[in-house]
Amino acid sequence: MLHTRQRDISEVTGKRLDIYDMCIHHIKPRKVQGRNELKKLTLVETEIHREIHYGTSKEYKIEKYRKQLDKE
């Protein structure tokens, strides 16, 4: 469902998603009442997902993506 809704495109980077290299991300974290409703989830690349949570990638700027997801 998410994959179809997003038309194979990452909502964060705008790049085409690879079925073998993506993660489901809760737009609102579960620890602050985030739910598993489809409208509250998004698919992102694995590296972007790591960056959102742990800030491990030097290629992307985490604050840009956090702000972008917070708007949704």
C-alpha positions in Angstrom: 0.0 0.0 0.0 2.7 2.5 0.9 4.8 1.6 -2.1 1.8 2.1 -4.4 0.7 5.4 -2.6 4.2 6.8 -3.0 4.5 5.6 -6.6 7.9 4.1 -5.9 9.3 7.5 -4.9 10.9 8.5 -1.5 9.0 11.3 0.1 12.3 12.5 1.6 14.7 12.5 -1.3 12.4 12.3 -4.3 14.4 9.4 -5.6 13.0 6.1 -6.9 12.8 3.5 -4.1 14.5 0.1 -4.4 12.4 -2.7 -3.0 15.5 -4.2 -1.4 16.7 -1.0 0.1 13.9 0.8 1.9 12.4 1.1 5.4 9.1 2.1 6.8 9.4 5.3 8.9 6.8 6.5 11.4 6.4 10.2 10.6 5.4 10.8 14.2 7.6 8.7 16.5 5.8 5.8 18.3 7.2 7.1 21.6 5.1 10.2 21.2 1.9 8.5 20.3 2.9 7.7 16.7 0.6 5.1 15.3 0.8 2.4 12.6 -1.8 4.0 10.4 -0.9 4.1 6.7 -1.3 7.9 6.7 1.3 8.2 9.5 3.9 6.0 7.7 6.3 6.7 4.9 8.9 4.7 2.9 12.4 5.9 2.8 15.8 4.6 1.7 17.6 2.5 4.4 20.5 5.0 4.7 18.1 7.9 5.0 16.2 6.0 7.7 19.4 5.5 9.6 20.2 9.1 9.2 16.8 10.2 10.5 17.3 8.1 13.7 21.0 8.0 14.3 22.6 10.7 12.2 25.2 8.2 10.7 25.4 9.3 7.1 27.6 12.2 6.1 26.1 12.4 2.7 22.7 13.8 3.9 21.7 16.6 6.3 19.4 15.2 8.9 17.7 18.4 10.0 16.5 19.0 6.4 14.8 15.6 6.4 13.4 15.9 10.0 11.8 19.2 9.1 10.4 17.9 5.9 8.8 14.9 7.6 7.5 17.1 10.5 5.5 19.2 8.0 3.5 16.1 6.9 
